[in-house]
Structures are given as C-alpha cells and as structure tokens.
Amino acid sequence: VRSLLGMPFNPDWDSTVGASVSETETSVFEKSWIKLGNKTSGDLARKFAARIMVRSRKEDLLNTKKQRLEIRKVDNNALRQGIGKLIRSPNGRWDEKKKKVSTRNKGKSNVAIKNKGEASANNKSRNTETPRTQRKVEPLEIVREYDRNLLFEANRDDNALTLSLWDFGGQKVFYSMHHIFMTATGMYLVIFDMRELFQESKKDESLKYMSFWLKSIKLHAPTAPLLIVGTFLHDVHSKEQLKAIENMLKGFPETLFTQLVHNEEADLLFFPIDNKENLGVAKLRKCIEGVVREDESVLQEVPIKWLVFLDEILNRRKTESYLTLRAVKQLAADIGITSAAEQEKALQMFHEKGMLIHLTSTAALNDIVTIKPQWLIDNISNVIRDDSIHMFDITELKKMELLEEVETMFSRAVASRDVLEYVWKEDEIEFFVDLMKRTLLMSDWSFGGEENRFLIPSLLNKVYDIGEIEKGIRCVFDFSDSFLPNGVFERLLCLCVAHSTSPRSAYAKQGYSAKEPKLYKNFCTIEFGPDNTIRLHVDEDSDTLSCCMENLKSAERNLAIISSMIQKLNTDVMGTGLKWTVLLEDPSNGKLISHEDAFQKRLSPWFQEKNAKEVGTSGKTQNSQGLDIESFLDQL
C-alpha cells in the first residue's frame, strides 16, 4: 500500500497493526495515488457536481465545434459544385436551386443548421435569444457557484477515482477480526514475499498463508476482482524463479477463481514487484485502476443526494467517531432521503465501499454507524495484537501498576476491566465491550469468583498436543468441501463460555457453578452442566471441528447446542458463507457416518427422542426436545 501511495521504502517501518485504512485519489497526471487524509470530508458531492459541470461544458464546446465543421463542409461543397446556395425546403430536406450568388449576401452564411430537431435561421437582430441548447455558458458563471480549485481539478482529470485502501495486518492474531471488515464488493490484493517460497523453512507456511487469504476472500467476496502480488522482485527476478512460483500457485485450486486477474503482460498468475526499487509498482497501479473502472459496482449510478448524504455523515468525523442509526437517518431525512429502504441501501453501499462501518447482523450492531473506520480498528487492535511485535510501553504499565494484568491477558487470554480502561477511554469502554461481545471476539469470564474479566480467545497461543483419540463419543463438523476460516473456533469458545456461565441456565438456577475451562489455541475442555463435560478440537489441516463427550445421555442435547452455536456465528459474522457436513460416531464400531444416515437409523445416543428432527448439514438450525433454540441463541 505504501508503494502504491508513492511512499519511499523504509525497512524500519512496523508491520500493520490490525488494519490500516487510507483514502486516496487516482490521477492520470500523478505518478502515484494521492493520499487524501481528511480532505474527502464534505467535498464528494461538490467534486462530482464540478465534474458534471465541466463535462457538460466540454460537451457544449464539442457540439459547437461539430456544428462549425458542418457549416464549413456544407459551404465548401456548395462552392465546389458551383451552386449558389442551399435552401431548406418545408419538408426538411435540402433542395438545390441553381441561382447566382447575390452580392447582397456575399460573405454571409445563409445555411440553416439542424440542432436537436430545431432549425435556426440567420439572426437579423442581435438581441434575439438563442435556444437553451445553444446558449453559451461562461466559465465565470460556474466559478461563482463552485470553488475554483474544484473546477480546475475536475477539468484536469474528470475521470479520477476515489479509493478506500484497507491494508490488513498479516499476523494470525488479527485473522479473527478481519472477517468483520471484509465486504462482498471491492477489489482484493493478496501480497506475499517471493523469497520465502525458496526457503525450505518458510515455504510451507507462506503457501498456507496465501491459501488462507484466497479462501477467505472467496468466502466473503466470491465475485470481487482478485490480484496476487509477489514482493522483492529485485531478489527474485530470473525467469526460472518466476516460473517456479507460477507452478506453485497453479497448485492452488483457489487460483482457478474466475475473478482472479492475470498478469497478461508477463503471462503470469501474479504481479511481481519490488517496493525498495519501485519495480513493477506503476504497472500494478495501472492494472488496479483499469480493473476498478470496469467493475460493475463502481459503475453503479446513484442519486447525487446520496453523495450529499455521505458528505453530511463524513463531516461529523470532526467531532464524532460513530453515530447512532437514528441520527444518521435524520441526516438523510434533512436532505430529502425519507424512505427507510433508500436510507438503508445508501448505508449499505457506503459500508461496501469502505467509507464507514455499519454491521447489521444484530439489532445492537445495526444501531451504530462507525464513521471513522480507522478509529474502530485501532481500538480493537489495542487488545487483539501480537505482544511480541506490537508491545505496550512497559515503563508506563509499571507506573500504572498494570504490568501483571497485561501479562495475564497475553498468557491466559483473560483481560481485566482495568486493562481495558487503560487501552480504551473511560467513556468508550462500554461501547467496545459490547461491540466485541456481539462480534464474538470477547466473552464474559466469571469462573473461580473472578469478576470484571473478559475472555479474548484470539490471544490464546498455546497449542494442545492431542495425541491419542480422546475418550467418549464424537461428532465432527467437516468443512473440508469449502473452508474453515481462522476465527470460527475462537468465536465458538466465546459462545461455549457464555453458555457455561449463563446465570439463566437451568443448572445455574439450581446453584450449580461450572469449573474453569481449559483453553488452548486448538482445544478446550468445558462443562455444559453437572457430569457433562465436552472437549472441542479444531484441525486446520483437515478443516474439521470435533466435539467429544463422555456422557451419552447428553449427546443429543450437546449436538443441538454446538450446531446452533456454529449456525449463529455463521449468520452473525461469516455472512452465511460457511458450509459443512455433520458426521456422527456409531458407538457400536467407532466409525463416523453421515448425519442423514444416523437420523434414518435413529442412531443412539444421537437420536433418543421419538420426535427428534433432522438437522441440515449446511447450516440449518437444529432442534431437539427440551431445547428452545431461538431462546438459547437470544440468551447467548
């Protein structure tokens, strides 16, 4: 991104924390894109109005020029043929009259010009008003209504693009939060270090990294244009090396995506560049602009009042970071957008274009419109971060007596309210706690009498060695036909913890208090009630999520609970893009069979109830006797 913006290479720059948002503008007169900063606020509608004015003016001038050429052509033909003059007949056709040129008319044009279906005769009086279509609009009239700089820019480059660039941090700890910000429209670039593909110690991890991002983009934006970009061309530049990388990429099924943009000039699947030497950057920038201009979502026509609406929202950035939906709708109504459907459609487009963030999966999230995306990202990244790279000020933490609390947050993934008040402003902490809970990035943690503490599963870093198969009966959620993204297991942990400690559960009302769960990056042991402990394990290599339980009497209920949790996070966070099948263990032989077969056999212990209902294998809500799924989800 820094190279696309024309910024010089700096090896001391830190990697992106969370994500970085830059609003830029393209120009055919500039070698790089122009970073706008806060210049976009309040100017979008005026800029487009200025462009419309300039284009209209150019069209008028072009039409006038064409008319003059037509006059000249007609006069020249008449003179060459020796015809005195051309007179237009009442039927609208040209009739030739062999008549000598009158000295009285010498030097004057008596030609009638056809202009948009109207005939214009010679004006004998200079005070006669010209038709509206021929009226000359003086530049001074426009300048009085629009800023001179806006008109100058519009005239210089009336086809400029305004781009919102989102640079997602590459560290795994950020993966779970990225799903919140990825939208269906836009254009995606997957950036990789070409040198790593020739280092045995890094090759597999690099390929895995690319595969993850390609699948994530396919999940959230299945039709959005996609470019793969390799860096450090100065170090990896031979044709043999580039061809070797090409063959590696061809091994990815994801590179067969129809939206993948090929490097046609080099006949490659990817675009090799070098940030330090600025190699290939200009070509990449040109390709991006070309693809964006052909994107149907960019060519979408919208009312000019939508831009005025957006300007009104962005103008609030000077004093606010977010607005309530009610306040935003009032802004829309004030400029004449009174239809609720049109307001929502406009907000959806602004969100898709990255100008603001409006999450709509739940009523609480829908009520907030974040008008400073970077503000939201920075604050979430103050908690979800890689402490080995993006460290806090230790001296300040010691002074605030928070060093031990912060160390606990990164070692146990449990944060105290004191730490959250340190990283977030006091008047904003409730907003962020609520946001992270509802996006399933955080859950209340009240085990062992601990109060005002929160689980942040993305910070779990210890990996559990599974070893032998765990005791108990298994159900497996198999995502291998599609993709199991990072962040699903972490969010599932949030829901499991919320269920385990829910004060409204039947067990809690009976005075039961669950034991503290054992949590790892890939595994957990957690209680769902007395004598009902389940073990969850995620396998990234096989794209499976397994649930093992020893209490067979609770198997049916546990299956319904876990299924409904996965359905919830698929709907609330993953845009319903997850697809999976359910496999259930046959206790008689230990083999896994499909959920459909198990249902047909009424296989015990999974289907003990006579009125058990079949569960869809691609995300349909599950039901079982004794468990009100809708109530359960609302409770979570």
N, C-alpha and C positions, 0 to 999 in steps of 0.2 A: 504493500500500500504506500509506504514512504517513497518508493521509487516511482510509482505511478503519479505521485504528487510532486515529483521532481526534487525531492529532498536528497541531499548528499548522503552517501553511505557512512554510517558511524558504527564501528564494531562494538562500542561501549553501550549502545542502546539496550535497555532491558527488553525482554520479551513482553508481548502484550498481556496485560492482566485482565482476565475475563473476556472483554471485547472492547474495541476502540471504534468509535463512530466519527466519521468525517463527512461533512457536506461539501461537495465540490462542484465545479462547473467546468465543462469542456469548452474549448475554443480552437478554431482552425488556425488562429493566429498565435497561439501559445504552444511551446514545445511540451509542456506538461499541463496537468489539470490544476485549476486554481482552487485552493482551499478557501472556503467562504467564511468559516468561523460563524459569527453571529449575523453576517450580512444578509442571510436569507430571511430573517425575521421581518415581516411586514412588506416585503418587496416582490413577492412572487406574482401577485395579481397585476401590479403595475408593470413588471417586466414583460409579462405576456401581453398586456394591453399595448405597451410600446411596440412590441413585435408586430402585433396586428396592425397598428397604425403604419409602421414602416413598410410592412408587406403590402398594405393597401395602397400606399403612396407609390411604391415601386410598380405595382400592377397598373395604376393610373398612368404613370410615365411610360410604361411599356406599351399600353394601349394607344397612347398618343403617338408614340414613335411609329407603331404599326400603321396608324391612320395616315401619318405623313408619308410613309413609304408607299402606301396605297395611292395617295394623291399623285405622288411623283411618277409612279408606274403608269397610272392611267393617262396623265398628261403626256408622258414620253411616248406611249403607244399612239396616242391621238396625233401627235406631231409627225411621227414616223409614217403613219398611214395617210397623212395629208388630209385628215378630217378636221373640219373647223372646230367643232366642239361636240360634246356628248350631252344629250338632253335626256333626262329620265322621264319615261312615259308614265301615265297614270297607273298602268298595270304593274309597275315596279320593275320592269325590265329596261335594259339600256337599248335606246334606238339611235341609229346613226343618221345624221342629217348632213348631206353634202352641202355645206354652206360656208362661205368665206368668213374668215375671222374678222369680226368687227373691230375697227380701230378703237372704238369706244371701250371695248372690253379687253384690249390688249394689256397684257401684264397682270391680269386678274384671273383668278380661278373661278369658274362657274360650275365646278364639279360638285354634285351632291354626294355627300358622304353618308354611307349607311352605318349607323351606330346603334347597335342593340335594337334593330327593328324600326328606328326612327330616322326620318330624312331631315337633314339640316341644310337649309338654303343659305345663300350668302346673306350676311348680316349687313343691312343698309344703315342700321343705327347702332352705334357703339354701346348704347345703353340697354340693348336687348339682352335679357338674362339668358345665359347658356343653360342647357339642360343639366340636371343634377349629375348625370353620368359623365359629363364633360367638364364640370366645374373644377377649376384648378385650386387645390388646397395648398396654401402657402405653408412652408415649414414653420414659420413663426407662430401660426395658429396652434400647431401641435406642441411646440415648445412651451407655449403659455400654459398648456394643460399637463404636460409631463416634464419631469426632470430632464435637463439637457444630457446628463451622463447616461441616463437610461436609454434615451433615443440614440445616443452615439453608440452605445454597446449593442443595441438592437440592430442598428444599421450595419455595424461592423460584422456581427455574427448573429444573424437572426435565427440560426438553427442550433444554438448551443444547448447542451444537455445539463440538467442539474442532477447530480448523482449523490446518493447517500451510501457511503462506503462503510461496511461493517467488517472489521478485522477481528476474527475470533481467535482467542488465545489457544495455543496448541497443546498445552499441558492437560493431562487426563482429568485433573481435578475440576477443570472447567466444563467438561463434557456434559454433565448433568444439567447445567444451567443454560447451555446453548439451545436446547430444544425449545425454550420459552421464546426465543427471538427469531428462530428460522421461519420464514414465511414461504408461501406457495409460489409467489411471483418474485421477479428479480433475476439476477444473474449470479452464479456461484463460481468461484475460483478455488481449486484445491492446490495448495502450494506445498512442494516437497523439496528436500535437499538432495540433489542428484548424486552428491559424493557418497551419501550413506548407502546407496544401492550397490556400491563397490567395496563396502566394508562388511566383512562377514559378521562382525559383532553387532551391526546396526541394520543390516539388510532386512531381516525378517520383521523387525519392529517397524521399520519405515513402510514396508509393504502393508503391514497390518494397520498402520496409521492411515494410509491412503484408502484402504478398503473401508475402514470405519466411516470416513468422511463421505466417500462416494455413496455408501449405503444410507447414511443419514440424510444426504441431500435427496436421494431417491425417495426416501420415506416422507419428507416434508415438502419437497418441491419436485414431483415426478415429471413435470413438463418444462421446468425452468432451464434456460441455457447453462451449460457447464463447461468450464475450461480447466485443464490440468496444466500446471505451470511448474517447471523444474528450475531451481536456482543454482548458482555457482557454475555458470556456463564457462567461465574463464578457467576453471579447474577440470571440468568435464566437457571437452569440446570436440573430440575426434568423432568422425562419422561412425566408427565402430562402437564407441561408448554410447552414443545417442541411439544407435540401432539396438544395442543390448537393452537399454532402458525401454525402448519401444516394445521389444519382445516381452519384457517383464509386465508391462502394462496390459498387453494383449491377453495375459493370463487371467486378468480380472474380468469376470462376467459383467461387472459394472461399466467397463469401457465400451460395452455394446449398447449403452443407453442411446436412444435416438437423439436426445438433446445435447450429447457431447459434441462440442465444436472442435473440429480437427484443424491442425496447423497445415493448411493446404500448401502454403509456400514451401515448407520444408518436408511435406509429406510425412507428418508425424501425428501421433495422437495427443501430443503435449507441446507446450511452448517453452523452449529453453531460454533462460535469461540470466543476466548477471547484474546484481544490484550495485556491486562495487564499481565495475567498469561500465555500467549502464548499457550493457549489450542486450539487444532484443526488446528493451522496455518500450521503445517508441512503437515497434510493430505490435506488441501486445496491447498497448493503449489504443492503437488504431483499430485492432480487431475487436476489442471490447466495445468501442463506440459503434462500430458497424453492426455488431450483433444486437446491441441495445436499440439502435434505431429501427431494426426490423422486428423487434419484439412486439407482439400484438398488445401486450399490457401497456407498453409505452405509447402506442398509437391510439390508445383509448381516448375518445373525446369526452370532455366533461364541461359542465357549465362554468363560465368564468366566476360565478358566485361561489363555486367550490374553492377556488383559489383565494378569494376574499375571506372565506370561512377559515381556510388554513392559515392565512396571514393573521387573522384575529387570534387564533389559537397560539401561533408561534410568538406573537407579540407579548403573550403572557409569560414567556420564558424569562423576561427581565425581572420578574418578581416571584414567579411560581415555578415549581418543578413538576407538579401534577395538578390536575383539575378534577373535580367531580363530574360525572356524566351529566348531571343536571345543569351545571354551569356551562359545560360545552354545548349542550342543546340550546341553552338560552342565547349563546353567541350565534348559533346557527339561525335561530328564530329572528334575532335582531337584524340579520342581513337578508331575510326573506326565505330562508330554508325552514319551512314549518313542518314539513312531512317527516314523521319519525323514521319512516323507511328510507327516505333520502338522506337524512342525517346519519343513520347507521351505515348506509352504503358509502357515504363520503369518508366516515371514520375508518371503515374497513380498508378503503383504498389508501388513506394516509398511513395506516399501520403497515400495509403490504409494501409501501414504498419506503418504509423505514424513517418517516418523518416524526412519528410518535409511536408509543406502545399502548395498545388497547387490547387487553386479554379478555376474552368473553366466555371462557369455559364455565365460570361460576358467576352467580349474581354479584358476589362481593368484588371479584376481579373486574367484572363488567362496569362497575360503578366508578372505577378510577381510570383516568386517561393520563398517562405519563407523557408530558410534553418535552422532557429532557431525557432522552434515552440514555445518554452517557452518565447522567446522574444516577439513574437506577442501576445501571451495570456496575458502576464504581462502588456503590454501596453494597450490593450483593457480593462483589469481589473482595470487599473488606473482610468478609467472613469465609467465603469459599475461595481458597487460594492455596498455592504451594508454598509452605513456610520455608522450604529450603532455597527458594528463588526469590519470592516476594515476601521479605521479612518485615516485621514491625520494628519500631525503634525500641531496642531493649532498654536503653537508658530511661526513656520516658515510661516504659512499662514498670520498671523498678520504682520510679518516682511515684507512679500511681498505685503501686502495690498490686499490680495485675499480672506480673510475670508468670507466677504459678498458675493462675487461671487460664492464661493464654496457652501455656504448655499443656495443660489438661485438655483444652479444646482441640489441639492438634494430635494429642496422643490417644484420647478416648473418643473424639468427635462429639464431645458434650461441652456446650458453651454456657457460661453463667450469664445472667442478665447484666451483671456489672461489666463484663467484657463487651456485650452488645451495646450497652450505653456508651462505652468508650469509643467503639468504631462507628456508631450511629449517633446522631444528635438526639438529645432527650425528647424533643418534640416530634421526632420522626420514628422512634423505635417501635411504637405500636403499629405504624403503617408497614414497616419492613417485616416485623414478626408475623403479622397477618398475611402479607404477601408471600413470604417464604413457606408458611404453613399451607396456604391454598395452592401453591405451585408444587407442593410436596417436596420441597427442599429442606424442610425442617419439621420437627415434631416435638411436642412437649415431652420432657423426661422427668418422671416423678418417682423413680424407683429408689428404694432404700431411704425414704424420707427426704430425698433431695428436692428442694423447691426452687422455682425460678431458674430452671435449667432446660436446655433445649438440645435435642439430638440433631446433628448435621451429618448425615451418612456420607456425603461426598468427601468428608475429611478422613474417613476410615482408610488406613493404609496397610494394615497387617493382613497377610493372606493366610488363610487356614489350609493346612495340608489335609485333604480329605482322606487319603489312604484307602482303607477298605470301605466297602459299601456300608453305610450306616444301618443299624438295626431298625426294624419297623417296616411298614408298608409304604410304597411310593406312588406319587402321582407326578407326572412330568409334563411341563408345558414346553412344547417343542416349537421354536421359532425358526428352525433351520431353512424352511422353504422361503423365508423372507429375511428377517433381520431382528436381532435382539440388541437394541442400542444400549450404550452406557447410560446409566441414569435410571433405567427401569428397576433394577434390583434395589438401588438406593431408595427410590421412592416407595417401593414395596416395603422396605424396612420401616419407613415413616408410618405407613398405614398399619403395619403389624404392631408397632409400638403404641400407636394411638388406640388400637383395639385392645391391646393387652392391659392398658392402664385406664381405659374408659370408665369413669365413675357411674355411667348409666348402664353398664352391663349387668346382667342378672347376677353374676358372681360377685361383682363389686358391691351390689346392694345387700348381698349376704355376708359382707365383711371380708371377702377374700382379697388378698393383696398379692399380685404376681411378683415372682422373683425377677431380679435384674437379668435381662437377656445377655447372652454372649454374642458380640457383634464383630464381624470381620468384613474385609472388603468383598469377599466372595461367599460368605457363610454366616448363618446366625442360628442360635437356639433360643426359642422364645416360648413363653407359656400363653395359651389361649384360655386357660381355666385350670381348675384343680385336676391333676392327673391327665393333663392334655398339653404336652409339650411337642412342638413341631420343630423341624430342622429344615432350613431353606439353603439351597446351594445353587449358585449360578456358574455355568461353564461357558465362558466367552468363546472358546474354540468350537464347541458344538452348538452354540446358540440355544441352550436349553436352561430351563429353570426347574429344579426338582424340589419337591416337598416330601419329607419323610416323617411319619408319625407312628408311635407305638400303640396308642390307644385306638383300637379298631372301632370302638363304639362311637368315636368322634370323627371317624374318617369322612363320612358323608358330609357332615357339617363343616369340617375344615376345608374340604374341597370346594364347597359353595363359597366359603369366606374368601379363600385365596383367589378363586376365579372372579369374584365380584371386585376384589381389590385391583386385579390386573385390568379388568374392564374399566374401572374408574380412572386409573392413571392413563389408560389408552385414550379415553374420551377427553379428560381434562388437560392432558399435557401433550400427547403424541398425535393429536388431530385425527384419531381413529385409524391411524395408518398401520398399527401393529396387526399382524396376522399370526395365528398359532393354532396348533392342534393339541389335544389333551390325550395323554397316554396314562392308563391305569394299570397297576400291578395286579396280576392274578395271584392271590395268596397260595393257590394250590401248586403252582410251579415256578413262581417268581418272575414270570415273563410279563412284559408290558404289552397290552393290547389297546386298540383304539377305544376312545370313549363311546363311540357308537356301538361297537361290539359288546362292550361291557354293559351298556344300557339294555341292549336286546336280551342279554343273558340275565339281567338283573343281578349282576355280579356282586356278591357280598365281599367286603362291608361297604362298598361304594353306594349301593342302592338297596338300602334296608327297608325303606318305606314303600308301601304299596302305591302311594300316589306320587312317587318321585318323578320329576320331569327331566326330559333330556336336555343336555347342555350343548349349545352350539360350540363349535370348535374354532370359530373365527371371531370371537369377541362378543357373543350374545350373553346377556345377563343370566346368571344361573339362579335356580331356586330350589328350595328344599323345605320339607316340613319343619316347622319350628324356627325358621329363619326368614324374617321380613327383609329382603334385600334392599328395597328402597329406603326403609327406615335405617338400616345398617349403614348405607352409604351416606345418608344425611348426617348420621351420628358422627361418622369419621370426618 
